[in-house]
Amino acid sequence: MKSYSKILMLLIVVVAVASCNKKIYFTSDVRNKIESKNIDLKKLQYFVDNDVLFSREVSSDTARISAGNIVFQNGKYYHTVSLRGNTKGVCTAVYPDRLTLSFESGNNKNIVFTIPKSLGSYDVYQMVDADIYGNATGTIFYDGQVYNLVVKNGYLPRLMIRKRLVEREGGSDRTMKGLKVK
């Protein structure tokens, strides 16, 4: 009897935690729902789900970098920039097949996200590491430089948005303030 109550409590906790997830992956279905509600994709708050490190070799005389870190490894200097999971980003450009986002201010600090053709039915917008022909390169052009990508969990970061934007039906939300007796 006690084991059943423990299992029931565990199940309730799991369901409660799962229902509290406030972010969902940005997929083509999610994009279509948002666009059908006439919500501007540039007005959404985006997040990435995974850490990634941008790394490029620099010469010792240019090793004074204003942003990011300089790492000395195997006799070489590397400039690194980290993009951590759950970092907030804004959409700077919308195209039919991709979005361009920025996670820090400044020129040329944009990252392209699209649905990789290799994922098939799993259509989550993911960071692009491809050349103009669609060939995966493992590099990204960022802040006027080419960086190597070092992925933390085996896949490039994917886009997420707040769940309530998709669940909310059409119209606008408001809360009644109530009336006070005079």
MIDREN-862378 format. One record per residue (C-alpha): x, y, z; residue in three letters. Coordinates in pm, 1 decimal. Layout:
N
{east=X, north=Y, up=Z, type=ALA}
...
***
This chain:
182
{east=0.0, north=0.0, up=0.0, type=MET}
{east=280.8, north=242.4, up=88.0, type=LYS}
{east=464.0, north=165.6, up=-235.8, type=SER}
{east=152.1, north=258.9, up=-437.4, type=TYR}
{east=124.8, north=593.9, up=-260.1, type=SER}
{east=495.2, north=661.5, up=-323.4, type=LYS}
{east=452.8, north=578.1, up=-692.6, type=ILE}
{east=144.0, north=800.3, up=-711.5, type=LEU}
{east=328.9, north=1090.5, up=-546.1, type=MET}
{east=623.6, north=1044.0, up=-781.0, type=LEU}
{east=389.1, north=1043.8, up=-1080.6, type=LEU}
{east=221.5, north=1363.7, up=-960.1, type=ILE}
{east=559.0, north=1534.2, up=-916.1, type=VAL}
{east=675.9, north=1425.8, up=-1262.9, type=VAL}
{east=355.4, north=1553.9, up=-1426.5, type=VAL}
{east=377.5, north=1881.4, up=-1234.3, type=ALA}
{east=738.4, north=1939.2, up=-1336.8, type=VAL}
{east=669.7, north=1849.1, up=-1699.8, type=ALA}
{east=373.1, north=2084.8, up=-1718.1, type=SER}
{east=586.6, north=2372.7, up=-1584.1, type=CYS}
{east=811.0, north=2367.0, up=-1891.1, type=ASN}
{east=772.2, north=2720.3, up=-2017.9, type=LYS}
{east=966.4, north=2684.8, up=-2343.1, type=LYS}
{east=910.4, north=2478.7, up=-2654.9, type=ILE}
{east=1118.7, north=2417.2, up=-2963.2, type=TYR}
{east=1064.3, north=2652.1, up=-3255.2, type=PHE}
{east=946.4, north=2422.8, up=-3536.3, type=THR}
{east=776.4, north=2485.9, up=-3869.8, type=SER}
{east=438.5, north=2403.7, up=-3707.6, type=ASP}
{east=503.7, north=2651.9, up=-3427.0, type=VAL}
{east=610.0, north=2914.8, up=-3680.5, type=ARG}
{east=292.6, north=2857.2, up=-3883.8, type=ASN}
{east=71.9, north=2889.9, up=-3573.6, type=LYS}
{east=240.5, north=3213.7, up=-3470.0, type=ILE}
{east=223.9, north=3361.6, up=-3818.2, type=GLU}
{east=-144.9, north=3262.2, up=-3846.9, type=SER}
{east=-207.6, north=3478.7, up=-3537.2, type=LYS}
{east=-36.6, north=3771.0, up=-3714.6, type=ASN}
{east=240.3, north=3783.6, up=-3453.6, type=ILE}
{east=559.9, north=3939.1, up=-3588.1, type=ASP}
{east=846.0, north=3687.2, up=-3555.4, type=LEU}
{east=1081.3, north=3978.1, up=-3480.1, type=LYS}
{east=880.4, north=4056.3, up=-3165.3, type=LYS}
{east=939.1, north=3714.8, up=-3004.1, type=LEU}
{east=1200.3, north=3632.2, up=-2741.4, type=GLN}
{east=1413.4, north=3339.1, up=-2858.2, type=TYR}
{east=1643.3, north=3109.1, up=-2662.5, type=PHE}
{east=1901.5, north=2844.5, up=-2754.4, type=VAL}
{east=1885.8, north=2501.0, up=-2592.9, type=ASP}
{east=2253.2, north=2403.8, up=-2597.1, type=ASN}
{east=2600.0, north=2546.2, up=-2535.4, type=ASP}
{east=2836.1, north=2607.4, up=-2825.1, type=VAL}
{east=3184.0, north=2758.0, up=-2834.6, type=LEU}
{east=3317.3, north=2966.6, up=-3125.7, type=PHE}
{east=3696.0, north=2932.7, up=-3151.5, type=SER}
{east=3955.5, north=3073.0, up=-3390.5, type=ARG}
{east=4332.4, north=3080.2, up=-3390.3, type=GLU}
{east=4492.7, north=3424.9, up=-3357.5, type=VAL}
{east=4852.2, north=3538.6, up=-3379.2, type=SER}
{east=5027.5, north=3648.4, up=-3060.9, type=SER}
{east=5045.7, north=4012.5, up=-3177.4, type=ASP}
{east=4665.6, north=4030.6, up=-3223.0, type=THR}
{east=4586.5, north=3836.0, up=-2906.6, type=ALA}
{east=4432.2, north=4141.4, up=-2738.4, type=ARG}
{east=4065.1, north=4077.8, up=-2810.9, type=ILE}
{east=3797.3, north=4313.4, up=-2680.4, type=SER}
{east=3526.6, north=4050.1, up=-2636.1, type=ALA}
{east=3554.6, north=3682.0, up=-2555.2, type=GLY}
{east=3857.4, north=3502.6, up=-2411.9, type=ASN}
{east=4209.3, north=3435.8, up=-2528.6, type=ILE}
{east=4326.0, north=3082.0, up=-2460.1, type=VAL}
{east=4685.8, north=2965.7, up=-2498.9, type=PHE}
{east=4683.7, north=2599.4, up=-2598.4, type=GLN}
{east=4950.1, north=2381.2, up=-2762.4, type=ASN}
{east=5165.8, north=2685.8, up=-2833.2, type=GLY}
{east=4885.3, north=2873.6, up=-3009.5, type=LYS}
{east=4650.0, north=3152.9, up=-2911.9, type=TYR}
{east=4275.0, north=3102.2, up=-2958.2, type=TYR}
{east=4000.8, north=3358.9, up=-2935.1, type=HIS}
{east=3683.0, north=3199.4, up=-2798.6, type=THR}
{east=3325.5, north=3320.9, up=-2770.2, type=VAL}
{east=3064.6, north=3115.7, up=-2580.1, type=SER}
{east=2694.7, north=3093.0, up=-2651.0, type=LEU}
{east=2532.0, north=2922.4, up=-2352.4, type=ARG}
{east=2203.8, north=2734.0, up=-2343.2, type=GLY}
{east=1902.5, north=2953.6, up=-2251.0, type=ASN}
{east=2074.0, north=3268.8, up=-2377.7, type=THR}
{east=1814.4, north=3519.5, up=-2498.4, type=LYS}
{east=1820.8, north=3630.3, up=-2860.1, type=GLY}
{east=1627.7, north=3861.4, up=-3090.6, type=VAL}
{east=1530.5, north=3803.6, up=-3450.5, type=CYS}
{east=1694.5, north=4050.9, up=-3687.8, type=THR}
{east=1570.2, north=3908.5, up=-4019.9, type=ALA}
{east=1293.9, north=3671.3, up=-4133.0, type=VAL}
{east=1310.1, north=3461.7, up=-4451.1, type=TYR}
{east=1076.1, north=3185.4, up=-4572.0, type=PRO}
{east=1325.3, north=2910.2, up=-4482.1, type=ASP}
{east=1534.3, north=3064.8, up=-4203.0, type=ARG}
{east=1568.0, north=3326.1, up=-3928.4, type=LEU}
{east=1865.9, north=3542.5, up=-3843.3, type=THR}
{east=1916.4, north=3607.6, up=-3471.7, type=LEU}
{east=2149.7, north=3814.2, up=-3259.0, type=SER}
{east=2251.3, north=3726.9, up=-2903.4, type=PHE}
{east=2464.4, north=4036.4, up=-2844.1, type=GLU}
{east=2464.5, north=4388.2, up=-2983.0, type=SER}
{east=2694.9, north=4497.2, up=-3261.0, type=GLY}
{east=2737.7, north=4468.2, up=-3635.3, type=ASN}
{east=2797.6, north=4127.9, up=-3795.5, type=ASN}
{east=2698.0, north=3943.5, up=-3477.8, type=LYS}
{east=2413.2, north=3748.3, up=-3635.2, type=ASN}
{east=2356.7, north=3373.5, up=-3642.7, type=ILE}
{east=2137.1, north=3194.0, up=-3896.4, type=VAL}
{east=1890.3, north=2924.8, up=-3786.0, type=PHE}
{east=1702.8, north=2697.2, up=-4025.1, type=THR}
{east=1555.3, north=2348.0, up=-4040.7, type=ILE}
{east=1831.6, north=2110.3, up=-4150.3, type=PRO}
{east=1720.1, north=1882.3, up=-4430.3, type=LYS}
{east=1897.9, north=1590.6, up=-4261.9, type=SER}
{east=1656.9, north=1594.1, up=-3965.3, type=LEU}
{east=1360.9, north=1477.7, up=-4173.3, type=GLY}
{east=1038.4, north=1502.1, up=-3972.8, type=SER}
{east=1215.1, north=1648.3, up=-3667.2, type=TYR}
{east=1186.1, north=2003.9, up=-3794.1, type=ASP}
{east=1339.4, north=2222.0, up=-3522.4, type=VAL}
{east=1519.2, north=2538.5, up=-3625.9, type=TYR}
{east=1889.5, north=2482.2, up=-3563.0, type=GLN}
{east=2207.8, north=2689.5, up=-3594.8, type=MET}
{east=2354.7, north=2671.8, up=-3944.3, type=VAL}
{east=2716.4, north=2568.3, up=-3995.2, type=ASP}
{east=2703.1, north=2544.5, up=-4372.0, type=ALA}
{east=2854.1, north=2714.4, up=-4671.4, type=ASP}
{east=2638.0, north=2872.0, up=-4942.4, type=ILE}
{east=2590.3, north=2529.1, up=-5101.2, type=TYR}
{east=2448.1, north=2369.8, up=-4787.5, type=GLY}
{east=2756.8, north=2163.3, up=-4704.7, type=ASN}
{east=2823.7, north=2128.9, up=-4331.3, type=ALA}
{east=3153.3, north=2296.7, up=-4248.5, type=THR}
{east=3180.3, north=2298.9, up=-3869.8, type=GLY}
{east=3249.6, north=2671.5, up=-3893.8, type=THR}
{east=3049.6, north=2991.8, up=-3865.8, type=ILE}
{east=3106.2, north=3346.8, up=-3991.0, type=PHE}
{east=3056.3, north=3571.7, up=-3688.6, type=TYR}
{east=3165.5, north=3926.9, up=-3608.9, type=ASP}
{east=3358.6, north=3946.5, up=-3936.7, type=GLY}
{east=3564.4, north=3631.4, up=-3865.1, type=GLN}
{east=3543.2, north=3258.5, up=-3935.1, type=VAL}
{east=3518.1, north=3051.5, up=-3615.2, type=TYR}
{east=3532.8, north=2676.5, up=-3559.5, type=ASN}
{east=3231.8, north=2542.5, up=-3371.8, type=LEU}
{east=3282.1, north=2331.1, up=-3060.3, type=VAL}
{east=2950.0, north=2169.9, up=-2971.7, type=VAL}
{east=2885.3, north=2063.7, up=-2613.1, type=LYS}
{east=2610.8, north=1798.0, up=-2641.8, type=ASN}
{east=2667.6, north=1652.9, up=-2985.9, type=GLY}
{east=2434.2, north=1884.3, up=-3178.7, type=TYR}
{east=2421.6, north=2249.4, up=-3276.7, type=LEU}
{east=2196.4, north=2476.7, up=-3069.4, type=PRO}
{east=1826.6, north=2473.9, up=-3153.1, type=ARG}
{east=1577.8, north=2757.2, up=-3109.9, type=LEU}
{east=1314.9, north=2773.0, up=-2839.1, type=MET}
{east=1040.0, north=3021.8, up=-2754.7, type=ILE}
{east=799.1, north=3067.8, up=-2466.5, type=ARG}
{east=522.2, north=2809.7, up=-2469.5, type=LYS}
{east=235.9, north=3048.5, up=-2386.9, type=ARG}
{east=264.5, north=3222.1, up=-2725.2, type=LEU}
{east=165.0, north=2904.4, up=-2905.0, type=VAL}
{east=-99.7, north=2784.8, up=-2659.5, type=GLU}
{east=-283.8, north=3115.8, up=-2650.6, type=ARG}
{east=-576.1, north=3122.8, up=-2889.6, type=GLU}
{east=-641.9, north=3426.7, up=-3110.4, type=GLY}
{east=-727.9, north=3767.4, up=-2972.3, type=GLY}
{east=-559.1, north=3965.8, up=-2703.3, type=SER}
{east=-526.0, north=3888.4, up=-2334.2, type=ASP}
{east=-645.5, north=4120.9, up=-2063.1, type=ARG}
{east=-747.3, north=4089.4, up=-1703.3, type=THR}
{east=-1047.3, north=4264.6, up=-1554.1, type=MET}
{east=-949.6, north=4506.5, up=-1279.3, type=LYS}
{east=-1281.3, north=4481.2, up=-1093.9, type=GLY}
{east=-1514.6, north=4748.1, up=-958.7, type=LEU}
{east=-1523.4, north=4900.0, up=-615.7, type=LYS}
{east=-1847.9, north=4982.6, up=-429.8, type=VAL}
{east=-1897.3, north=5358.5, up=-392.1, type=LYS}
***
